[in-house]
Amino acid sequence: MDLDTLIEQKLNEYAQKIVEAGSKVDEHAFGELMFYMALRRIISGKATMQDAGLMDAINDTLQQLGVLEPGKAFYK
């Protein structure tokens, strides 16, 4: 599955959880939606500065943990 397809699938999945499960999962689903919406904007070249900062923080963390090599990005 390519990244674009994954993003769209996750956006639909978490939006549906908000509709179906209501307030008991709203906060979690909203957090997931915010991430995937930001990632979609990054990939499409329409990122806000906040989107860029979020992805940089995640990327820096993955590099520090050794999941990513220095200079690499998880979303490219």
C-alpha positions in Angstrom: 0.0 0.0 0.0 1.4 3.4 -0.9 1.5 6.3 1.6 -1.3 8.3 -0.1 -3.6 5.3 0.1 -2.7 4.7 3.7 -3.4 8.3 4.6 -6.8 8.4 3.0 -7.7 5.0 4.6 -6.7 6.3 8.1 -8.6 9.6 7.6 -11.7 7.7 6.7 -11.3 5.2 9.5 -10.9 7.7 12.3 -13.6 10.1 11.0 -15.9 7.1 11.0 -14.9 6.2 14.6 -16.0 9.7 15.7 -19.4 9.2 14.0 -20.0 5.7 15.3 -18.4 5.7 18.8 -19.1 9.3 19.8 -17.5 11.0 22.7 -15.7 8.0 24.2 -13.1 8.0 21.3 -13.3 11.6 20.1 -10.0 12.7 21.6 -8.0 9.8 20.3 -9.6 9.8 16.8 -9.1 13.6 16.6 -5.4 13.2 17.4 -5.0 10.6 14.6 -7.0 12.8 12.2 -4.7 15.8 12.9 -1.6 13.8 12.2 -2.9 12.3 9.0 -4.3 15.6 7.7 -0.9 17.2 8.4 0.9 14.4 6.6 -1.4 14.7 3.6 -0.7 18.4 3.4 3.1 17.8 3.7 3.0 15.3 0.9 0.8 17.4 -1.3 3.0 20.5 -0.8 0.3 22.4 1.0 1.8 22.2 4.5 1.4 24.9 7.1 4.4 25.8 9.4 2.7 23.8 12.2 2.5 20.8 9.9 6.2 21.1 9.1 7.1 21.5 12.8 5.0 18.4 13.7 6.7 16.3 11.1 10.1 17.6 12.0 9.5 16.6 15.7 8.4 13.1 14.7 11.3 12.7 12.3 13.8 13.9 14.9 12.4 11.4 17.4 12.6 8.5 15.0 16.2 9.4 14.2 17.1 9.6 17.9 15.6 6.2 18.5 17.6 4.8 15.6 14.5 4.0 13.5 15.7 6.4 10.8 19.1 7.2 9.6 20.3 10.8 10.1 19.2 13.0 7.2 16.3 10.7 6.2 12.6 11.5 6.5 9.9 9.0 7.2 7.4 10.7 4.9 9.5 11.0 1.7 
